[in-house]
Amino acid sequence: MNKVHLLGANRSYDRDEQTVSVNQVVMLEGYSYDSYVVYEVSCIQ
């Protein structure tokens, strides 16, 4: 479990569960450090 606490904003985020929204730029870590823009968000259960 990996939590980030923002003291000034009085918030906590669980980094094991990451969320994105439409038009958000996502920077990937790894070999080429690509960046992507989120076009659509769907939930599959």
DAHULIN-V749584 format. One record per residue. N is the residue number from 1. RES is the residue in one letter. PHI is phi in whole degrees, -180 to 180 (999 if undefined). NEAR is the number of other C-alpha atoms within 8 Angstrom. Layout:
# DAHULIN-V749584
n	res	phi	near
N	RES	PHI	NEAR
N	RES	PHI	NEAR
This chain:
# DAHULIN-V749584
n	res	phi	near
1	M	999	5
2	N	-131	6
3	K	-111	9
4	V	-114	8
5	H	-111	8
6	L	-100	8
7	L	-69	6
8	G	-68	4
9	A	-94	5
10	N	57	7
11	R	-135	7
12	S	-130	8
13	Y	-126	7
14	D	-92	10
15	R	-76	9
16	D	-72	7
17	E	-116	5
18	Q	-105	6
19	T	-120	4
20	V	-132	7
21	S	-130	7
22	V	-63	9
23	N	72	7
24	Q	-84	8
25	V	-87	8
26	V	-111	8
27	M	-101	8
28	L	-92	7
29	E	-95	7
30	G	149	5
31	Y	-62	4
32	S	-112	5
33	Y	53	8
34	D	-74	7
35	S	-127	8
36	Y	-133	7
37	V	-108	9
38	V	-74	12
39	Y	-96	6
40	E	-146	5
41	V	-121	8
42	S	-135	4
43	C	-118	4
44	I	-116	3
45	Q	-119	2
